[in-house]
Amino acid sequence: MKQIASLTLAGVAVLALSSLGPVAAGTAASTAHAATSSCSVITIRYGDSHHALVRTLQQRLGGLTADGYFGNATLLKVKAFQTGRGLVADGVVGPMTWDLLGGFPGCTTVTGYVMADAGAAGSKATIRSGPGLKYNVVGSYGPHAQVTGTRVGTGPWLRTSLGYVHKGNLETSTSDPSSINGRIPAGNLCQVPAAYNSPDRFDPGYTATTPRYLNCDVQPYLVAMENAYKAQFGHYAAIDLTYRSINEQWYWYDKFGSPRAAYPGTSNHGYGIAVDFRETDQPGEEFGWGGAGQKWLSANAQRWGFTNPFPYGTDGESYHFQFVG
């Protein structure tokens, strides 16, 4: 039986466990978790001739003639991009696809709220001196703090009055992040590569083929970290849990109660920017305190914006890492 991770930070995803009634795939796909709070997004698709928008799309995708027509070649490129980022490859360029392509044209100002709940370990969004993880940490925004910034190019970084923040930590559709905790539509999430899944079976209904989901802005950093882990150890760091739907949160709360399980709607796994690697409570096992995998992640995960908020060797979760930027 897996232990519930009650003090963790998560982000944007929906777990496809039918017995727990997750948000349906594709629900509200057009309402999106995209950083477009200052303007309206226009969705484009195959056959459209919104010349300026399609040209911008073609230029950002690369390898296309920017003729302003959404034809077969553009459709194939869009689907390939969506597949590569873990989105449903429907070929429709809506808010989430635009966001991952650098934002809808002209939507450069973003206002969001830090997806972290007060009291959860390590809840914050890191502020850096420049738009990238190589820059120094100069501070942090706390839970639900309002952050307004300007997108830096087509990347995921925002320039704010205090420094640079990764927008993967921000909720942009509401000023109350708790209202979307565990209730993120599947269309606003990206599926974690199945090669990372834990081989274990555990409640409530997890197997090696159960999809795991993550905030789309965070996913590339997880992929890079997993590739580095495999280069070091010859295999990927197996993942048990990422996002937790509100139904799954209720499952754990009903089973274990507080404080082992966070009250549903307050678990930071309900946001989709946290990862629980293969859970173990035994010191020396791969992701237990002192295990080779845990030691490597503790020493290196910050290179990809992840951190374990629990002091080494304590009762905290040795296998839990969350993205703070």
N, C-alpha and C positions, 0 to 999 in steps of 0.2 A: 504494500500500500504506500502510495506517495504521500509525503507530508506536504500540507498546504504551506505555501510561501506567503505569509500574511503581510510582510513589510517589503513590498517591491514596487518598482515603478514600471508602468507599461504604457502602451500607446494606442495604436489604431489597428484593429483587426477583429475578425469574427471567426470563432471556432466552429467548424461544421460538425457538431455533435447533435444529431437529430433528436436524440432522446432528451436533450436539455433545451430544445427549442431556441436555437440561435437566431439572430436576425437573418432573414433570408438573403441569399446571394443576389446581388444586383439591386437590393432595396435602396431606394433613394440615391441611386448611382449618380444622378444628375445634380443632387444637392450638395454633395461633396465637402470633403474635408480639405479643400484646396485653399491655398493662401491667396484668396482673391477678394478680401473683405472690402476693398475700396472701389470695386467696380463689378459690373456684370460680365459673366463669361458666356461666350457664344459657343455652342457645341457644333462641330462640323463632322461630316461623314462622307462616305463614298458617293460620288456624283455631284457634290457641292462645287460651286464656282464662286465662293467668297474669295475673290482673287487675292486680296492683300493677306487675309488670314491663312489661306492655303499656301501661299508663297512663303509666309513666315514658318509655317509648319514644315514645309519641304526643306527650307534652309536649315532648320534646327535638326531635322532627322538626318540630313546629309545624304550624299549619294544620289540625289534626285535633281531633275531639271525643275527649277522653280517657275513653273508655267501657270500656277494659280488654279489648276484643275485637279480635283481629288479623284484620280483615276486608279487603275489597278496597281501601278507601281507604288503609288503613295499608300494605298491600302495595305499592301504587303509589308511596307516599311513600318507603318503604324502597328500592325499586328506583331511584327518581330520585336519592336520596342516594348510593347505591352507585355509580351511573353518574357522578355529579358528582365523586366522589372517586377514580375510576379502578378501583374494585373490580368483580369479577364481579357483575352485577346479578341475583342469584338470589333475592332477597327474604328470605333467611334471615339472621336477626340472631344471628351468632355472635361469637366473641371479637374479631375485627378490626373488625366493624361497631360493636359496643359500644364498643370503644376509641376509634374515630373520633367517636362520639357523646358522648364524655366519660367513658367507662369504665363498667364494669358497676356498678350501684347498690351502694353500700357498699364498693366496692374503691377506697379512696382512698390507701392506702399502697402505694408501688411500690418494689421493689428491682431494680436493673438494673446492667449492667456496660458500660463505655464500649466502643463498637464501633470500635476503632482498634488497629492492631498496632504494637508498638514498632519504632521505626526509620523508620516512614513519615512523610513530611513533613507537618507540621501536625496530627499525630494528637492530638486532644483533644476535650473537650466543654467549652464555655465556661460559666462561672458568672457570672450577672448579679445586679445588686442588686435587681431586681424581675422579675415574670413577663412579660417581653416584650422584644423586640429594642431598644426605645427606652431601656432601662435600661443603666447603665454596666456594663462588664466588670470583675469584681472578682477573677477567677482562672480556673482551669480544672482539670478532672480529666483525668488522663493515661490511656494505653491500658489497658483492662481494669479500671480502677479501679471499685470497688464504690460505687454511689450509691443511697442510700435517701432517699426524699422523699415528700411528700404532694401529691396533685394539687391544683392551684389551679382551683377550679370545674370546668368541663367542657372546659377547654383542654388544650394539650399541655405545660404547664409544671409542674415539680415544685419544691416548696419543700424545700430541704435545709438541713443545719446550716451550710453555707458560703454559701448563696445560692440562686439559682434556675437550674435546668437544664432544657433542652428534652429531653423524653423520646425524641425521634426519634434521639438519639445513643446510646440505651441498648438493650442486649439483655436481655430479661427472662425468657427461658425456660431459660437456662443460665448458670452462672458462668464458662464458658469460651467467649467470643465466637468464638474461632478455630474452634471445632467446627462453627459454622454458616456460616462464611465460604464464599460461593459455593454454599451448599446450602439457600437459603431457598425454601420452597414458594411456588408462584405465588400461592396464595390469600392469602398474607401481604403481598403487594405491590400497588402501584397503578400502572396503566399511564400513562405520560407521554402527553399529547395528541400525536397523530400529526402535527399541524401544526408541531411543533418538530423533527421528524426531519430529519437531514441528507439532501440529495438524492443523495448519493454512494453508490456501490456499493464495498464493500471486504470483505476477509476478516474473520472466517470466515462469509460468507453474509449480510452486511448489505445491505439496500436501503432505499429511502425508506419502505417500508411495514413493515419489521421492527419489531415492538413493542419499546419501551424501557420499563423499569420502575424504580420508585423507592420508597423508604420512604414509606409513606402519610402519616406525620406531616410529612414534608419537602415533599411534593408541592405543597401550597398556596403555599408560599414560592417555589418555582420558578415556578409559574403567575403569581404577582404580579410577579416579576422579569421574566418573559418579556413580560408585558403592558406593563411600563414600557419595556422594550427596544424593543418594536414601536412604542410611541408616539414614541420618540426616532428610530428609524431606518426605520420603515415596514415592517419585517419582523421575524419572530421570530429569536432567536439560535439558529441551527441546531445540533442536538445529534447528535454521533456516538455516544457511548457513555455508558451509566449503569452499571447492574449488570453484573457478570461472573460467570457460573456457574463452578463448579469445572472443568467441561469446557472452557469457553472459556479459562480461565486456563492449563490444560494445553496448549491449542492454541498460545497465544502463547509459553509457556515452551519447548515443543518447537521452535518456529520460531526464536526469538531467543536463548533461554538467559539466564542472569544476567550482568550486572545490568540489562539492558534490560527483561527481564520478571521480575517477582517470582515467587518459588517458589509454585506453586499452593497455595492455602489461606492465603496471607499477604498477597495483594494487597488493599488496602483498597477496591478496587472490588467485592469480594465481599460488602460489607455494604449497599450501595444508597443511600448519602447523598452520592455524588459525581457530578459531571457533567463530561464532556469535550465541550466545544463543538467545532464543526467543526475538526478537527485540521489544523494547518498548521505547517510548520517554517520558513516564510519571514517575516522581519521585515516589518512593514508591512501584511501581509494582515489580514483582518478580525479574526481571533483570534490572530494572531502578535504578538510583542512590538512595540509601537508602533502596532498596528492600531487602527482606530477602535472596534471592538467590544471588543477586549481592554482598551483604556484606559478605556472606559465601565464595563465590569464591574469592573475593578480599583478604580475610584473609587466604585462604587455597590453592588456585590454584598453588602457587609456590612450594608446596610439590610435585607436579607432573610436574614441569617445565613450567607451564603456567603463563602468566602475562597479566594484562590489562595495556597498556602503557599510558592511559589517566588519568590526574589528577582527583581525586574524585570530583564529582559535577559540572564538566565543561560541555561544549557542546560536548565533546568527547563521544565515544560510551561506555556506561556503560556495555553493553552485550558482548563486544569483548574481547576475550582472545587468546593469541598467544603463541606458544611453542618456547621457547628460550633455553631450556636445563638447 
